[in-house]
Amino acid sequence: MKQVRTFAILAYEGIEPIDIGATYGVLSMAKRLAPDLRFFVISKDGGELVMANGLRLIADYGFAECPAADALIVLGGPGWQAASADEDIRAFIRDFHRLDGVVAAVCTGGMIVAAAGLLDGRTATTKRETVAGEARPLDLLSERHPETHAVEARVVDTGTVLTGGGVSLGIDMTLHLIKRFVGRGIAEETARILEYRHAWKANSVALPDLVEKPRETVGS
């Protein structure tokens, strides 16, 4: 009997729209190949959220009624600073991890995971590129969380906590999670039907993947 894999995607006010596409959108394509795959969006209170620049998103669940999941994917975007200061969000992430859940951050979601204390003593990455005048989140990760070893990478997988690079590299993180939880073959086929195979390969050359605790995956 196949094991159903479930992903919870954590959203909040001010996420970047591309981050929901890079996670939910990629999982949606993967479900064509792995029909048992499950995924949903959660937020602090559930319901409607306003993303960066006004696009609206409706979360499936609030924290109080969040179903069980294998992994929690924390999104990034301009709202990361307010989310990092929200103790309810930080506590939810900590509790998910404490109950043996895997926490994975895309883009500046890594700053929220750092604020929750899960990157203490770990190697991690986050968004590098910015517009002129903005501070690099990767530099902020080093400055605000000196106990974290901040590096330039595509994906950093330390076992139960993962962090990924910025913006479109959320696609690479989601493919990495699919490879780890569902299997290499499904991840490669997902990249193919996304028409992302060449970009995925090119990104692996441009930035390293740091897997500190490699694990076997079904079908790998």
C-alpha positions in Angstrom: 0.0 0.0 0.0 1.4 3.4 -1.0 2.1 5.9 1.8 0.2 9.1 1.3 2.4 12.2 1.5 0.9 15.5 2.7 2.4 19.0 2.5 1.1 22.0 4.5 2.0 25.4 3.0 2.2 28.2 5.5 1.0 31.6 4.1 0.6 35.0 5.8 -0.2 38.6 4.8 2.4 39.8 2.3 3.7 36.6 0.8 5.1 36.9 -2.7 2.7 35.4 -5.3 5.5 33.5 -7.0 6.1 31.6 -3.8 2.7 30.0 -3.9 3.2 29.1 -7.5 6.6 27.6 -6.8 5.1 25.4 -4.1 1.4 24.7 -4.6 1.7 25.0 -8.3 4.6 22.4 -8.5 2.8 20.0 -6.2 -0.3 20.4 -8.4 1.7 19.2 -11.4 3.2 16.4 -9.3 -0.3 15.2 -8.4 -0.9 14.3 -12.0 1.9 11.7 -11.6 1.3 10.8 -7.9 -2.5 11.0 -7.4 -2.3 10.2 -3.6 -0.2 13.4 -3.0 -2.0 15.8 -0.7 -1.3 19.5 0.0 -3.2 22.5 1.4 -2.6 26.1 2.5 -2.7 27.2 6.1 -2.5 30.5 7.8 -2.8 31.8 11.4 -6.6 32.3 11.2 -7.5 30.7 7.8 -9.5 32.4 5.2 -8.5 35.3 2.9 -5.0 36.8 2.8 -3.7 39.7 0.8 -0.4 38.8 -0.9 2.2 41.3 -2.1 0.8 43.8 -4.5 -2.8 42.9 -3.8 -3.5 39.4 -5.1 -5.7 37.5 -2.7 -5.4 33.9 -1.5 -7.8 31.9 0.6 -6.1 29.5 3.1 -7.8 26.2 3.6 -7.2 26.0 7.4 -6.2 28.1 10.4 -3.6 26.8 12.9 -6.3 25.5 15.2 -7.7 23.1 12.7 -4.6 22.2 10.7 -4.6 18.6 9.6 -1.6 16.4 10.0 1.2 16.7 7.4 4.6 15.3 6.7 6.2 18.6 5.9 5.4 22.3 6.5 6.6 24.6 3.7 7.0 28.2 4.9 6.6 30.8 2.2 8.6 34.0 1.7 7.7 37.6 0.6 7.7 41.2 1.9 5.5 40.2 4.8 8.3 38.0 6.3 9.3 40.7 8.8 5.8 40.9 10.4 5.5 37.1 10.3 8.8 36.7 12.0 7.6 38.9 14.9 4.4 37.0 15.3 4.8 34.6 18.2 1.8 32.5 17.1 3.4 31.8 13.8 6.8 31.1 15.4 5.2 28.8 17.9 3.2 26.9 15.2 6.4 26.2 13.3 8.3 25.1 16.4 5.4 22.8 17.5 5.1 21.3 14.0 8.8 20.5 14.1 8.7 19.2 17.7 6.0 16.7 16.7 8.4 15.1 14.1 7.3 17.2 11.1 9.8 18.4 8.5 10.0 22.2 8.1 11.1 23.6 4.8 11.4 27.3 4.0 11.5 28.9 0.6 13.0 32.3 -0.1 12.6 34.6 2.9 10.5 32.0 4.7 13.9 31.1 6.0 14.0 34.3 8.0 10.8 33.2 9.8 12.1 29.7 10.5 15.2 31.4 11.9 13.1 33.6 14.1 11.3 30.5 15.4 14.7 29.2 16.6 15.0 26.2 14.2 18.1 27.3 12.4 20.2 27.7 15.6 23.4 25.6 15.0 22.4 24.7 11.5 23.6 25.6 8.0 21.0 27.5 6.1 20.3 29.8 3.1 17.7 32.3 1.9 17.2 34.9 -0.7 20.3 36.6 -2.1 19.4 38.9 -4.9 17.6 42.3 -4.2 16.8 45.6 -5.9 19.1 48.5 -5.2 18.9 49.9 -1.7 17.4 46.7 -0.1 19.4 44.7 2.4 20.1 41.1 1.3 18.1 38.7 3.4 21.1 36.3 3.3 23.2 39.0 5.0 20.4 39.7 7.5 20.3 36.0 8.3 23.9 36.2 9.4 23.5 39.5 11.2 20.3 38.7 13.1 21.1 35.0 13.7 24.8 34.6 14.2 24.3 31.1 15.5 23.2 30.1 12.0 25.8 29.3 9.4 24.4 31.3 6.4 25.6 30.1 3.0 24.8 30.7 -0.7 23.0 27.6 -1.8 20.1 26.3 -3.9 18.8 24.0 -1.1 20.2 23.2 2.3 18.7 20.0 3.8 19.7 19.3 7.4 17.2 16.5 7.8 14.2 17.9 9.6 14.8 21.5 8.6 15.4 22.7 5.1 16.0 26.1 3.6 16.1 27.2 0.0 17.2 30.1 -2.2 15.1 33.0 -3.3 12.0 33.4 -5.5 12.0 31.0 -8.4 14.3 28.6 -6.5 11.2 27.7 -4.5 10.5 25.4 -7.5 13.8 23.7 -6.9 13.0 23.3 -3.2 9.6 21.8 -4.0 11.2 19.4 -6.5 13.7 18.4 -3.8 10.9 17.7 -1.4 9.1 15.6 -4.0 12.3 13.7 -4.7 12.8 13.1 -1.0 9.3 12.1 0.0 7.8 10.7 -3.2 10.8 9.6 -5.3 13.4 10.7 -7.7 11.4 9.5 -10.7 8.3 11.5 -9.8 10.5 14.6 -9.2 12.2 14.3 -12.6 8.9 13.7 -14.4 7.4 16.7 -12.6 10.3 18.9 -13.8 9.7 17.6 -17.3 6.0 18.4 -17.4 6.8 21.8 -15.9 9.2 22.3 -18.8 11.8 23.0 -16.0 14.3 20.2 -16.6 17.0 22.4 -18.1 16.5 25.2 -15.6 16.7 22.6 -12.7 20.0 21.3 -14.0 21.4 24.8 -14.7 20.5 25.9 -11.1 22.3 22.9 -9.7 25.5 24.0 -11.5 25.1 27.7 -10.4 24.4 26.9 -6.7 25.2 23.9 -4.6 22.7 21.6 -2.8 23.9 20.9 0.7 22.4 17.7 2.1 23.9 17.1 5.5 21.7 14.2 6.4 20.8 12.4 3.2 17.8 10.0 3.3 16.6 7.4 1.0 13.4 8.1 -0.8 10.8 5.8 -2.3 11.6 5.1 -5.9 15.1 6.7 -5.8 
